[in-house]
């Protein structure tokens, strides 16, 4: 059974990730993807609370957002009141063919149920010379370290099921009809935070990241218990437990011929 995040239920807490961490690399990758022509029409699929729509405001022609969560869209509308927003599925984009010059998704592709169908839909709604970009993790590389993976033991295997490798993603993008498919590291996050501070800031809440939201209550509690035991063990040594993340977010881009 596929595990899914109920974003309607966590929409009010979602933006904590942007309060605790900046993503300048993703912003730079997006700007480069849009190119120098500020008149391009752009669709974000899985726009969430509108963080990236707000970032790109005034840098594009028509900017549009789509998401499946009604509550996330409600928050996005407050952030970007002039931006057209639509509730819909990535696998059935409710737009006419050749409506956009760019389609992108940030930390959203792994949520799409039928990924090849989304890629086909992205190709359909793009104009000639249009581009697609997806940014997300690749848990298959073995390079990432994350306290979520360290203490919540089910999360890494679940992510390997949800996320394709960048090699697989490029192959799928090419099969969908895109050319010049390339992947680069858009963001390298290196974070070290005291466990107690993470608790106080809500970074251990189950609503903080989808890796935790898809766990059962028992799985989540077991991981939390491991962290609390590790905190106690460090205290007996007169030290404090540090939670560490060393994560790479990859941007994969493909283009249509003219």
N, C-alpha and C positions, 0 to 999 in steps of 0.2 A: 504494500500500500504506500503510495506517494505521500510524503509529509509536506504540508503546506503551512505557511504563516498566515494567520488571520490579521491582516494589516488594519482592518477596521477597528480592532480591539486595542491596537498599540499605537494608533496614529498620534495620540497626544504626547507620547514619549519618544517618537521616532527621531526628532531633530536633535536629541542629545548628542548624537554622533558628530554633528557639525559644531556644537558648542565646545566639545572636548578635543576636536581634531580638525585642523585645516587640511585642505586637499589642493594645494597650488598646482601640483603636477597634473591632476585631472583637468583643472581649469585650463592650463596651458595646452593640454592635448585637445580639448574641445575647441579652443580658439584656432589652433592650427588646422583642425579638421574642417572647420567652417570656411577657412581660407580668407583671403583679403576682400572678397565680395560680400559686403554687408547686406545685400539684398536677397540672399538665399533663404528659401522657405524651409523651415526645420521642424521636425517632429521628434519629441522625446517619448519613447515608449517605456512605461513604468516610471512616470514622473514623480510619483510619491507626493511629498508635501511641497514640491515646487522649488527646491533649493537650486537646482541647476537651471531651471527656467528663469528664475530671478537673476542668476549669475549672467545669463546670456541676454537678458533684456536689453534692447536697443542695439544689439550687435548683429541682428539678423533682419530678414524681411518679416514674413509671417512666422511666428513662433507658436507651436501648438503642443499640448501635453495630453497624454492618454494614460489612464491607470484603471485597474479593476476595482480598487477600493474607493467607495463613496466617501468615507471619512478622510482618507488621505487627500482626495481631490478637494474636499471642503477646505482643508488647510492650505492647499496649493492656491486656491482661489483667493484666499485672504492675502497670501504673499504676492500674487501676481494677478490683480483684479482685471487687468486688460487682456490677459492671455486666454485664448479659447481652450477649454478643457473638456475632455470627453471621457466618459466611463466606457471601457470596452476591453476586449481581450487582444493580446498581442498576436494571437493566431488568426484573428479575423478583424483586421484594421478597418474601421468604418469610414474609409476615404476612397475617393475615386483614384483610378490608376494615374500615375505620373502627377501627383499632387505636390511632391516635395523634392527638394534638392539634397537634403541630408536627413537621415534617420539615426538616432543614437539611443543607447540605453546604458545607464550607469548602475552597476550592482543590481541588475534586474534580470538579465538573461537566464540565470539559473532558476528563476521562478517560473519561467514559461513552460507550460505543460508539453506542448508540441513545438520543439525548437526548430526543426526543419520547416514547419509550416510558417512560423514567424519569419524566417529568413526569406521564404518565398513571398510572403506578404510585403516585407520590406522592399524587395526587388520590384514588386508590382506598383507600389505607391511612389517609387522614386522615378525621377525624370532621367533621361540620358545624361551621362556623366555624373550622376548622383552618387552619394557615398553613404555607407553604413559603418557605424562604429559601436562596438560593445566594450565596456570596461568592467573587469571583474577579476576575482581570484583564479589562480590555477593551483588547486591543492594537490595536483599530481606531481609537481616538480620535486618535492622533498626539500625545498629551500626554505619554506615558511616555518616560523615558530610562532606560536600564539598560546597564551594562557587558556583560551577557550579549548583548544585541542589538548592541552596538557592535562586539564582537570576534568573536562566533560568528555569522557572517552569515546562516546558514540559520534561526536561531531565531525571528526576527520573523515571517517568512512561515509557518513551521510553527505558531506560536501563532495567527496569523490563521485558519488552518485548524481549529485545535482549539477555540478560544474563539469563541462567537458574540459579536457586539456586544451591549451592554446593550439597545439598541433591539430587536434580534432576539430576545433572551432574553425580554424582557417580552411580545413578541408571541406567542412560543411558550408561555409560561406562561398567557397569556390564552386561547389556543386549547385548552389542556388543561382549561379550565373554571374557572380562578381569576379573581378580581375584585380591584379596587384594587391593580393591579400597579404597583409603584414601585421606583425605583432611587436609591440615594444612595451617596456615598463613605463607606465605613466605615473606611478606613485610608489615610493618605497617608504613604508612606515616603520620607524624604529621607536618603540615606546617602552618605557620602564616606569612602573607606577607602584607605590606601596599598596599592598592588598587592602589595608584599612581605608586608604583614600579612595580606592576603586569602589569599595562597598558604599562609602558615604556619598559618592557621586552617582550611584546607581548603575555602575558599569558591570555589576554582577547580576542585575535584575534579569529575569527571564525575557523581559520585553526589549532588552537592549539591542540584541542582534538576532537575525533569523536563525543563526546556528543554535541559539538557545531556545527560541520560541518553538521550534519543531520537536524539541525533546519532550518526552512524557514527564509528568510530574515527578515520577520516581527517578528517572534518569537525571533530571535537573537537580533534584535534591541530593542525589549521590555525588554529583560533581561539586556542589556547594559544600557538602560535608568534607570532601577531600581538601578543599581550600581551607576550611576552618581547622582541620587537623594539621595542615601544613603551617598555618599561622601559629598554632599552639606550639608546634615543634620548634619553630624559629624563636619563639619567645623563650623557651627553655634554654636556648643558646645565647640569649641576650641580643637577639637580632630581630629584624622585621622581614616578613615575606614580601618579596618583590614580584610583581606580575610583569611578564615580558612578552612583547610582540615584535616580530620582525617579518613584516608582510609586504608582498609585492602585488600591486594591482596592474593588470595588463590591459592595454588598449589594442584591440584587434580591428583593423580597418579593411574594407573592401570597396571597390569602385565599379561602376557600370561604364561600359563603352559609350561613346557619343553616338 
